[in-house]
Amino acid sequence: MTININEIEVKIKFLEDAKLKAIIGLDFGDFVIKGFRMQTSDFENRKGQKLWLTPPSYQGKGRWHPIFYMPNKLLWEQLEDKIFEEYEKENKEHYGKMFGMDDNELL
């Protein structure tokens, strides 16, 4: 199956938590994967943000096991970039509505 990154719809639910910023779902058309987590990080990502994207996983026997995994690193980076871009866009809209500010007033 070939995945076209541009056809994936990113759905974001913002949370008012100090570390966990959002829960993200990906709509691939015929199926949806929920449980991606956007968290703050002490380290910068490739885009220079202090955010970390974690795919869905579960804990078993003291370890975390991925539920979603993309062996193609380039494809994963493209998907990650799309999620970060959508997160930035919707984050501005979310907080703009919350505080009654327009794009010029937001950082």
Contacts in CASP RR format, 6 or more apart in sequence:
PFRMAT RR
TARGET T0000
AUTHOR 0000-0000-0000
METHOD contacts of the structure
MODEL  1
MTININEIEVKIKFLEDAKLKAIIGLDFGDFVIKGFRMQTSDFENRKGQK
LWLTPPSYQGKGRWHPIFYMPNKLLWEQLEDKIFEEYEKENKEHYGKMFG
MDDNELL
3 28 0 8 1.000
3 75 0 8 1.000
5 75 0 8 1.000
5 78 0 8 1.000
5 79 0 8 1.000
5 82 0 8 1.000
6 82 0 8 1.000
7 28 0 8 1.000
7 29 0 8 1.000
8 26 0 8 1.000
8 27 0 8 1.000
8 28 0 8 1.000
8 79 0 8 1.000
8 82 0 8 1.000
9 26 0 8 1.000
9 27 0 8 1.000
9 29 0 8 1.000
10 24 0 8 1.000
10 25 0 8 1.000
10 26 0 8 1.000
10 27 0 8 1.000
10 82 0 8 1.000
10 83 0 8 1.000
10 86 0 8 1.000
10 87 0 8 1.000
11 24 0 8 1.000
11 25 0 8 1.000
11 26 0 8 1.000
11 27 0 8 1.000
12 22 0 8 1.000
12 23 0 8 1.000
12 24 0 8 1.000
12 25 0 8 1.000
12 38 0 8 1.000
12 86 0 8 1.000
12 87 0 8 1.000
12 90 0 8 1.000
13 22 0 8 1.000
13 23 0 8 1.000
13 24 0 8 1.000
14 21 0 8 1.000
14 22 0 8 1.000
14 90 0 8 1.000
14 91 0 8 1.000
14 94 0 8 1.000
15 21 0 8 1.000
15 22 0 8 1.000
15 23 0 8 1.000
18 40 0 8 1.000
19 39 0 8 1.000
19 40 0 8 1.000
20 37 0 8 1.000
20 38 0 8 1.000
20 39 0 8 1.000
21 38 0 8 1.000
21 39 0 8 1.000
21 40 0 8 1.000
21 51 0 8 1.000
21 91 0 8 1.000
22 37 0 8 1.000
22 38 0 8 1.000
22 87 0 8 1.000
22 91 0 8 1.000
23 34 0 8 1.000
23 35 0 8 1.000
23 36 0 8 1.000
23 37 0 8 1.000
23 38 0 8 1.000
24 34 0 8 1.000
24 35 0 8 1.000
24 36 0 8 1.000
24 37 0 8 1.000
24 38 0 8 1.000
24 53 0 8 1.000
24 83 0 8 1.000
24 87 0 8 1.000
25 32 0 8 1.000
25 33 0 8 1.000
25 34 0 8 1.000
25 35 0 8 1.000
25 36 0 8 1.000
26 32 0 8 1.000
26 33 0 8 1.000
26 34 0 8 1.000
26 36 0 8 1.000
26 79 0 8 1.000
26 83 0 8 1.000
33 56 0 8 1.000
33 68 0 8 1.000
34 56 0 8 1.000
35 55 0 8 1.000
35 56 0 8 1.000
36 53 0 8 1.000
36 54 0 8 1.000
36 55 0 8 1.000
36 56 0 8 1.000
36 68 0 8 1.000
36 83 0 8 1.000
37 53 0 8 1.000
37 54 0 8 1.000
38 51 0 8 1.000
38 52 0 8 1.000
38 53 0 8 1.000
38 83 0 8 1.000
38 87 0 8 1.000
39 51 0 8 1.000
39 52 0 8 1.000
39 53 0 8 1.000
39 54 0 8 1.000
40 50 0 8 1.000
40 51 0 8 1.000
40 52 0 8 1.000
41 50 0 8 1.000
41 51 0 8 1.000
41 52 0 8 1.000
42 50 0 8 1.000
43 50 0 8 1.000
43 52 0 8 1.000
44 50 0 8 1.000
45 51 0 8 1.000
45 52 0 8 1.000
45 53 0 8 1.000
45 84 0 8 1.000
46 77 0 8 1.000
47 81 0 8 1.000
47 84 0 8 1.000
49 84 0 8 1.000
51 84 0 8 1.000
51 87 0 8 1.000
53 80 0 8 1.000
53 83 0 8 1.000
53 84 0 8 1.000
55 66 0 8 1.000
55 67 0 8 1.000
55 68 0 8 1.000
55 69 0 8 1.000
56 66 0 8 1.000
56 67 0 8 1.000
56 68 0 8 1.000
57 64 0 8 1.000
57 65 0 8 1.000
57 66 0 8 1.000
57 67 0 8 1.000
57 68 0 8 1.000
58 64 0 8 1.000
58 65 0 8 1.000
58 67 0 8 1.000
59 65 0 8 1.000
70 76 0 8 1.000
70 79 0 8 1.000
92 103 0 8 1.000
92 106 0 8 1.000
95 101 0 8 1.000
95 106 0 8 1.000
96 102 0 8 1.000
96 105 0 8 1.000
96 106 0 8 1.000
END
